[in-house]
């Protein structure tokens, strides 16, 4: 795990252990995942605060929850009412 080829915060290269886990046999749709998030109160990885200890040397300004898949909004977004995005609210 890790890299020495791109950004300093990607290092150092090291071995990591992944505990056993289960996985569904079938794909999960976005709508199914949204129902799970709503029912369980699940907070996605992209919404969780980052622990600076996990990213030694990273710029603190970069230590914010986020996702590279989505385009930036013109301003802050209220993530507490995401149900409206799925037409549930």
C-alpha positions as CSV (number, residue, x, y, z in Angstrom):
1,X,0.0,0.0,0.0
2,X,1.3,3.5,-0.7
3,X,3.4,5.0,-3.4
4,X,6.6,7.0,-3.8
5,X,5.8,8.0,-7.4
6,X,3.2,10.7,-7.0
7,X,2.3,12.7,-3.9
8,X,4.2,12.8,-0.5
9,X,1.0,11.9,1.4
10,X,0.8,8.6,-0.5
11,X,3.9,7.2,1.2
12,X,5.5,5.4,2.6
13,X,5.0,2.1,0.8
14,X,4.0,-0.5,3.4
15,X,2.2,-3.8,3.8
16,X,-1.4,-3.7,5.1
17,X,-3.7,-6.4,6.4
18,X,-7.3,-6.4,5.4
19,X,-9.6,-8.3,7.8
20,X,-12.1,-10.7,6.3
21,X,-15.4,-9.3,5.1
22,X,-18.5,-10.3,3.3
23,X,-19.7,-9.0,-0.1
24,X,-23.0,-9.3,-1.9
25,X,-23.3,-11.7,-4.8
26,X,-25.3,-9.2,-6.8
27,X,-24.7,-5.5,-7.7
28,X,-26.5,-2.9,-5.5
29,X,-28.2,-0.1,-7.3
30,X,-27.9,3.5,-6.3
31,X,-31.5,3.5,-5.2
32,X,-30.9,0.5,-3.0
33,X,-27.9,2.0,-1.5
34,X,-29.8,5.3,-0.8
35,X,-32.5,3.4,1.0
36,X,-29.9,1.7,3.1
37,X,-28.2,5.0,3.9
38,X,-31.5,6.5,4.9
39,X,-32.6,3.5,7.0
40,X,-29.3,2.9,8.8
41,X,-28.2,6.6,9.1
42,X,-25.0,5.5,7.4
43,X,-22.3,8.1,6.7
44,X,-20.3,7.4,3.6
45,X,-16.5,7.6,3.5
46,X,-16.7,10.7,1.4
47,X,-18.7,12.4,4.3
48,X,-16.5,11.3,7.2
49,X,-13.9,13.7,8.7
50,X,-10.4,12.6,7.9
51,X,-7.9,11.7,10.6
52,X,-4.6,13.6,10.1
53,X,-2.7,10.8,11.7
54,X,-3.7,8.6,8.7
55,X,-2.1,11.1,6.3
56,X,1.2,12.3,7.8
57,X,2.6,15.3,6.0
58,X,-0.6,16.1,4.2
59,X,-1.6,19.7,3.9
60,X,-4.3,20.4,6.6
61,X,-6.3,22.4,4.1
62,X,-6.7,19.1,2.1
63,X,-8.0,17.3,5.2
64,X,-11.7,17.7,4.5
65,X,-14.4,15.1,3.5
66,X,-15.0,15.0,-0.1
67,X,-15.1,13.0,-3.3
68,X,-13.3,13.5,-6.6
69,X,-16.2,12.1,-8.6
70,X,-18.6,15.0,-8.1
71,X,-18.3,18.5,-9.4
72,X,-17.8,21.3,-6.9
73,X,-20.9,23.3,-6.0
74,X,-20.9,27.1,-6.0
75,X,-21.3,27.1,-2.2
76,X,-21.8,24.9,0.8
77,X,-24.3,22.1,0.5
78,X,-26.5,21.0,3.4
79,X,-25.7,17.2,3.5
80,X,-28.2,16.6,6.3
81,X,-31.1,16.6,3.9
82,X,-29.8,14.4,1.1
83,X,-33.2,12.8,0.8
84,X,-34.3,15.7,-1.4
85,X,-31.8,14.6,-4.0
86,X,-33.5,11.3,-4.4
87,X,-37.0,12.8,-4.5
88,X,-37.9,11.5,-1.0
89,X,-38.3,14.8,0.8
